[in-house]
């Protein structure tokens, strides 16, 4: 099933990563934005290979 297709399922690609930087402005909403995270090699490879659009959820400590 193509990414973003109706009925497509979300999958967890990486969890428990440290967020280093997020956009300061909400002006980019819906346009994409750079979120910088610190990961190990395995998580970085999973994120790089995920393809398509990634959604990020940030939970406060």
N, C-alpha and C positions, 0 to 999 in steps of 0.2 A: 504494500500500500504506500503510495507517495507521501512524503512528509507534508503535513498540513492538510491532507485529504480528510473529508468528513469521516469520522469513525477512527481516525488514526490514533494510536495510543502513545501516551507520553512514556518516556523511560528515564530513569535516573542515570546520569552520566558521571557525575562527581558530587561528592558530599563532604562536608566538614572542611572545606577549604577556607583559607584566610583571605578576606577581601581587602585588597590594598588600595583600590581607588574606584570610585564611581563618578559618573557625570555630576557636576554641580547643579545643572539646570534641568528642569523638566521639559524644556523646549524640544528636546529630541524624542519625546514620547511618540512611539509608533514609527519612528524613523530608524531605530537601531542606535546603539550606544556602546562605547567601550567600557567594559567592566574588567578590571585587572585583579587576578587572583593568584595566590601562591599555592602551587600544587606539587606533588611528587611527579616523577616521570610517567608513571602509569596513568594518573589522572589527566596529565597534560596530553598524552597521546589519545586518551578516550575523548577529551573535549575537541581536539583537533580533528578527529575522525568522525565526530558526530554528524557533521554536515547539516545542511538546512538551517532553519532558524532555531536558535537556542533561547529558552526562557529561563530566567534566573529568579530565584526566590532568596531573599536575604532575611535571615532571622536575627533579631538583636540578641546580644548576650544576656 
